[in-house]
Structure formats: C-alpha cells, structure tokens
Amino acid sequence: RGLESELPQALRPEKFEDYMADIEHLVLRYHQPDSNAFRKIVMAPTSTLHSTTAQQLRESAKIARKLGIRMHSHLSETVDYLDAARAKFGMTPVQFCAEQDWIGSDVWFAHLVKLLPEEIQLLGQTQTGIAHCPQSNARLGSGIADLVALEQAGMTISIGVDGAGSNEAADMLSETHAAWLLQRARKGVLATPQYEGGQFEGGADAASIEEVIRWGTVGGAKILGLDQVGTIEVGQQADLVIYQLDDPRYFGLHDMAIGPVASGGRAHIKAMFVAGKMVMENDQIPDLDMMELGWQAKQAVKLLQQRSVEMAKIA
C-alpha cells in the first residue's frame, strides 16, 4: 500500500467502493443469469488473503449474493498461503474464507494444492468448487491437488488453465491430459512397500479418462451455473467438439475415443458447435485471419516487455 503514491495514476489500485460500483455496473450491463448464458460477471479478487481486507471480503460476498453472481479467487496454491493466514489471522486460509462467507456452492477457488484435512472437510461440506490447474501448478512446482479426496469430500471439480504467466499454451485439452497423468503420479508417489505397511502399488486407479472428461465438462458447467451445458442429452445446448481420430498417435489405442485426452498433443478438430451453431470446421475458424492475429499478439508482447522495463525503472 505504501508504494501506491509512487505509481502512475493508471496503475494504482482502485478504491474498494469504486470496485464494487463497477461490478454492479457491469452486472447490470452484461451479466446473463440464464442457465445457458454466454456472459457471466463474477466477483473475483486475485487473492482472498492479500487483495482486500477481511471487512472488504465480507462486504464483497454480501454484494455478490445480492447481485446474484458467483465468486472466485485463488487459494492455497503454495505453503505460503498457510504461513500467511497463520501469521495474519491465526487460522488456516479456508477457515479465514469461511469466516468472511467466502465458501459455498456459489464459490470456486483455483489451485487448492496445499490443504489440511479439516479444510478439505469444510470445503466439501459447503460444496465449494475448485478450478484445477495442473499444468500451472506443475510448471511452478507448487504440487498437485488431490482431486479424488476433494470430490469424495463433496466438492465440485472443474479444470482450468490459470493465466499466461504460468501456462504458455492455455489449452484445455492439454490441461485434461495433464490432469489425468498427474493425479496418477500424485498417488503413485505415496506408494510404500508392503513391509512398511503399504497397501497399494501405484496410482493407476487415481483418475480415469471418463472422470477427467466429467471434471472438464459437467464440473465446469456446474461451477458456472450453466445447467443447460456440459452433457450430451435431449434438451441441453448443443455445445460439442468433434475430433478427427485418424492421427497415427491413436492407432494403437483400444478405444480411439480416448485419444484426445489420453495421447496428448494437438487434436485435429473436425467441427465445433456452440449452442448448435458451427463455429469451427477442419481446424479453421471462419473469417479469422490467423496471420494477422499472430502479428497482433507479437506486438502486444513487445509492448508488455517495454512497459515492464519502464516499471522496473520506476521501482
């Protein structure tokens, strides 16, 4: 907070009152409450421990529920969250969020890698959700959330990609592949010999392809309150992706349908539909110039690099 006066006006944090007023304005203008909505506004401070005060966090939860929007933040990605919560509030991160009414079926957190047993129980009892980000967590060396334990406790599981700062691809299909492998690896690390009391050899049963697909579809839809998407059945929105399964990587599979998740890599998209409308065909998005988009992205990266140098000089 002491550095704010030294920052350019455009880079200074918003006042809490202005932030809440802006949220209300955005909800009134853009938010779609329907179960098949295309636009959702969410109350989403970066960190519940560091981005606001406890009083502001409680107030933001009250405002979010009054507006009928959901809440999201990052939590317990590393042990630093446990240390910070203990030092600042004398409790665990999840206990702190619970005291500020920041848990429940309308709340989901990214990461949740470092949780104590009592925190898992509390999150499960309140049906709080998780956006599991395995590639980001692995890249940063944070660890891997125990999705099996979280789901058994009662939590809703979804899959996310975190942000560009820790995930260079931001590719959901790669994320599901990583989730499948890393849940198994996580359990395998815990295996011990029988003579030391071990009861299992490895973690190959920790997550199936079907479970990972469910987390990435049904779970994500439930967390966002999109009851009419996430499953293929009569009456649901036709949000579908059809993959071409003739890639040599899939030739040896007993069931080629598991290929896009099990084999990893970029799968060829034959067609993609959103609410029944085709938005992609043969790996091409109609009327989108990929060369131009690539050039714009490179220019944006250059601009960010220039600004980072300027900010370093200010600091």
N, C-alpha and C positions, 0 to 999 in steps of 0.2 A: 504493500500500500504506500510505503514511503517513496517509492520510485515514480509514482503516478505524476507528480508535479514536474518531473524531468522529461516525461514523454510528450511527443506531439499530441495535440488535442484529439486527432483522429484515432490514436492508438490507446487512449485512456479508457479504462473500463467504464461501462455505463453505470449510472446510479441505479440502485435496485428498483426504485419507483418508476424510472423510465423504462427499465427492462420489463417490468410487469405490465405497464401500459402498452408497450409494443407488442407483447404476447397477446393481450386482449384484442388489440387492433388486428393482428394477423389472423387470429381465430375468427373474428367476425368477417374478415375479407376472404380468407382462403380455406378454412377448415371445413372438411366434409365429414359429418358424423356417421354417415351411412356405413353399413357393413360391407359394401363393395366400393368404397371410396377410392379415389385416385390421389387425394391430397389430405394429409393429416398434419396438424400442428401439435407439437409435443413440448412439454416443459422439460428442458434438458440442460441443466448446468453441467459443465465439464466434470466437476468433482463435487460430491456432496460434502467432503471433508474440507476442501480448500477454496472452493469458488464462492461460497457465501457463508454468512454466519448461521448459527443454529436457528435464531429467530427468523431470519430471512428464508431459510429452508422450510420451516413450518408454514410460513405465510405463502410460499410458492406452492406447497402441496394443497393448501386450502383454496387458493385461486385456481389451480389446475382442475380440481374436482368441481368447483363451482362452474367453470367453463366447459366441463365435460371432456377434457383432454387427458391423455396419458402422460406418464412421467418416465424419464430415462436419464441415466448418468453412468459414469464409470466407477467401479468399486472393487477393492481388494485384488488389484492386478498383481501387486507385489507385497512383500512383507512390510514395506514402508507404510502401507495403509494401516496395518496393525499397530506399528510403532507410533504413528502419528495420532491415531484415535486414542490410544492409551495415554499418550503424553498430553494431548489437548483436552480430552473429555473423560478420561478414566474408564473407558469401556471399549468394546470392540467396534469396528466400523458398522456392522449390521445392527448392533444394539443402538448405536447413535442414530442411524437412519430410522429405526423403529420409533425412537422417542420423538422424532420430528415428523411422524406419519408418512415416511417415505418408503414404505414397503406395502405390498398388497398386489392383487391381481391386475391393477392398472399401472404397475411399476415394473420396469425391467432394467437390469444392470448389465453392462458389458464386463466381461472377464470373470470375476469371482473365482480367481485361481487360488487365493490363499484364504480359506475359510476354516474356522474352528467348528467342531461337531455341533455345538449349540447354535451357531449361526446357520448352519445348514438346516437344522430342525426348524428354526424360526422362519427362514425363507420358505421352506416347504409348507409349513402350517398356514402361511399367509398367501400361498400360491403366487409368490413373486416370480418374475421371469428372468431369464438370462439370455444375452446375446453372446454366444460362444465364439471367440475369435482365435482359433488355434494357430493360424499362420503368424499373426502378430505376436501372440504370446511366445511362440517358439523362436521367432526372429529376435525378440528382446531378451530371451532366456528367462522369462517370468515363471514358466511352469505351465501345466495344463490342468484345467478344471476337471473335476471328477463328475462328468455328466450323468453317469449311471447312478451315483449316490444322490445327486441333486434331483434327478427325476423320480427316484424311489421315495424321496422325502416329500414330493408333491409339487416341485417347481415345474414351470413350463420352459422347455428348452427350444431355443432358436439358434441360428447360425448367422454370424456377421463377419465383416472383413476389417473392422476397426477403421483406421484412417491411413492416408497416403504416407504419413510419417513413419509408419511401421509395417506397411504392406504395399509393396511395389506393384502388385498385379490387381488387387481389389477384385478378384474373380471368384464368384460364389461357387462355381463348380470345383475349382482348385481348393476352396475352403472346405467343401464337403469331403473331398478326398483326404485332406489333412486331418479333418475331424475323425474320420474312420480309422486311419492309421494310428494317430496319436492317442486315442482312447485305449487302443490295444497295447500300445507301447507303455502307456502310463501304468496299466495294471501289471504288465509283464515285469516292470522294474520292481514291483513289490513282491514278486515270487521268491520264496526261500526254499532250501532243501527240506525234505521230509524229516531228516534227523534233527532239524531245528524247529520243527513244528509246522512246516509248510503244508498247505492244503491244496495248492494248485500249481501247475507247471508254468503257465504263461497267461497272456491276456487276450487270446484269440476270440474269446467269447464276450469281450467287453462291449463291443458295438457291432451290429450287423449293418449291411448296406441299407436294408429296409428302415432300420432305426434312424440312420443318418438322413435319409431322404425325408422321413417324417419330421425330424427336427428342422430341416431346411424348408419345409413346405407348410405342413399343418401347424407346427410350433410357431413359426414366424407370423403366420396369419392370425393365430390366436392372440399373440402378444400385441399385435397392432389393432386388434378388434375387428378384423376383416373376416367375418363369419362366412361370407359367400365365396371365399377363395381358399386355396390350399389343398383341396381334394378334387378328384375327378368323379363327379356323380351328377345325376339329374337335378337341375335347379341351381347348381353352382355356376359362377362365372367361368367362362372357358379361357382360363389363363394356362396355356400349355406350351411346352417346348418339345419339338420332335427332333431327335438326333439321328444322324445317319450313322449306322453301325457297321459300315464295311471297311473301317480302318484296320490295317494289319494288326494293330495292338489288341484288337478284340478277337482275333481268330481262334485263340486257344482257350477262350472262356467257355465254361459250361453253359452260361446263360449270357448272351451278348447284351441283354438289357441292363446289366450291372456295369457295363463298360465305362460310361462317362464318369461314374464315381470311383469305381474300383481301379481303373487303369490310369487315371490322372491325365494331365495334359489337356490340350485344347480339343474339344469335341466339335465335329462339324455339325452346325445347326441346319437342319433341312427346312424347318419352319418354326416360327414363334408367333403365338397368338396372345393378345391381351383383350379380355372381355370379348372373345370371339373374333377380333379383328387381327388379321395378319400384319405384323409389324416388322418381320424379318423373314427372308427367304433365301435359301442357299448361301448362308453366311453374309448376306448383304442387307443393309438397312436402306430401304428406298429413299432416294433424294438426299442421302447423306454423303458428302464428299470426304472420304477418309483422309485423303492427302491434305486437304485444307484443314481438317480437324487436327491432324498431326502437326501441321505448321503452327496453328494457334496454340497448341499445347507447349511446343518448344519455346514460343515467345513468352508464354506465361511463366515457364520455368526460369527463363533468363531474367524476367522482371523480379521474380521472387528472390533469385540469387543476388540481384543488385540491391534489393531492399534489405536483405539480411546483412550485407556489407555495411549499408548505411546505419542500420540499427546497432551493429557492433561498434561503430564509431561513437554513437551516442552513449552506449553503455561504458 
